[in-house]
């Protein structure tokens, strides 16, 4: 009985982790955040930012997954081709707002 209970608890734990890691973001809501905060760099390619709609530039980034892109966008990231300041340089943005903006860019760049 204890093995069954332990297995059930482990399964629930794993499901809860994967559920949180796969948070859904709202690309439609992200357009407003993008227009106000992200477009300055992602419309022009400033600081190595992949341009919105550039399928070639976005493909390797999209392949890493939205959760990784959101983490880089929230926390900041320096890569081979440029850098991303934390929250695009706007500390007032929430992680959800940043995730929504990332989802908007991914949707427009597939």
C-alpha positions in Angstrom: 0.0 0.0 0.0 2.8 2.5 0.8 4.4 1.9 -2.6 1.1 2.7 -4.3 0.7 5.9 -2.2 4.3 7.0 -2.8 3.9 6.4 -6.5 0.6 8.4 -6.6 2.2 11.3 -4.7 5.2 11.3 -7.1 2.9 11.3 -10.1 0.9 14.2 -8.7 4.0 16.2 -8.0 5.4 15.6 -11.6 2.0 16.6 -13.1 2.0 19.8 -11.0 5.5 20.7 -12.1 4.8 20.1 -15.8 1.5 22.1 -15.6 3.3 25.1 -14.2 6.1 24.9 -16.7 3.6 24.9 -19.5 1.8 28.1 -18.5 -0.3 29.4 -21.4 0.3 33.0 -22.5 -2.1 35.2 -24.4 -0.5 36.5 -27.5 -3.4 38.8 -28.3 -3.0 40.5 -24.9 0.8 40.6 -25.6 0.4 42.9 -28.6 -0.3 45.9 -26.3 2.8 45.1 -24.2 4.8 44.6 -27.3 3.7 47.9 -28.9 4.5 49.8 -25.7 7.7 48.1 -24.6 9.3 45.6 -27.1 8.8 47.1 -30.5 11.7 49.6 -30.1 14.2 46.8 -30.4 12.2 44.0 -32.1 11.1 46.2 -35.0 14.6 47.3 -35.8 16.9 44.5 -34.6 18.5 46.8 -32.0 21.1 45.0 -29.7 20.7 41.9 -31.9 17.0 41.5 -31.1 15.3 39.2 -33.7 12.9 41.3 -35.7 9.2 40.5 -35.4 8.1 38.2 -38.2 11.7 37.1 -39.1 11.1 33.4 -39.3 14.8 32.6 -39.8 15.9 34.7 -36.9 13.2 33.3 -34.6 13.3 29.6 -35.6 16.2 28.6 -33.3 14.8 30.6 -30.5 11.3 29.2 -30.9 12.8 25.7 -30.9 14.0 26.3 -27.3 10.4 26.6 -26.2 8.3 29.5 -25.0 9.1 28.9 -21.3 12.8 29.3 -22.0 12.1 32.5 -24.1 10.0 33.9 -21.3 12.7 33.1 -18.7 15.3 34.9 -20.8 13.0 37.9 -21.3 12.1 38.2 -17.6 15.6 37.6 -16.2 17.7 39.1 -19.0 20.0 37.2 -21.3 23.2 37.7 -23.2 23.8 35.4 -26.2 26.1 35.2 -29.2 24.1 37.6 -31.3 23.1 40.2 -28.7 21.4 40.8 -25.4 18.0 41.1 -23.9 17.6 43.3 -20.8 15.4 41.9 -18.0 11.8 42.7 -18.8 13.0 44.7 -21.8 14.3 47.3 -19.5 10.8 47.9 -17.9 10.9 46.6 -14.3 7.2 47.4 -13.9 6.2 44.6 -16.2 4.9 41.4 -14.7 6.2 38.0 -15.7 2.7 37.3 -17.2 2.9 40.5 -19.3 6.3 39.6 -20.6 5.1 36.0 -21.3 2.1 37.4 -23.3 4.5 39.7 -25.3 6.8 36.7 -26.0 3.8 34.6 -27.1 2.7 37.5 -29.5 6.2 37.6 -31.0 6.4 33.8 -31.4 2.9 33.8 -33.0 3.9 36.5 -35.5 7.3 34.9 -36.3 6.4 31.2 -37.0 
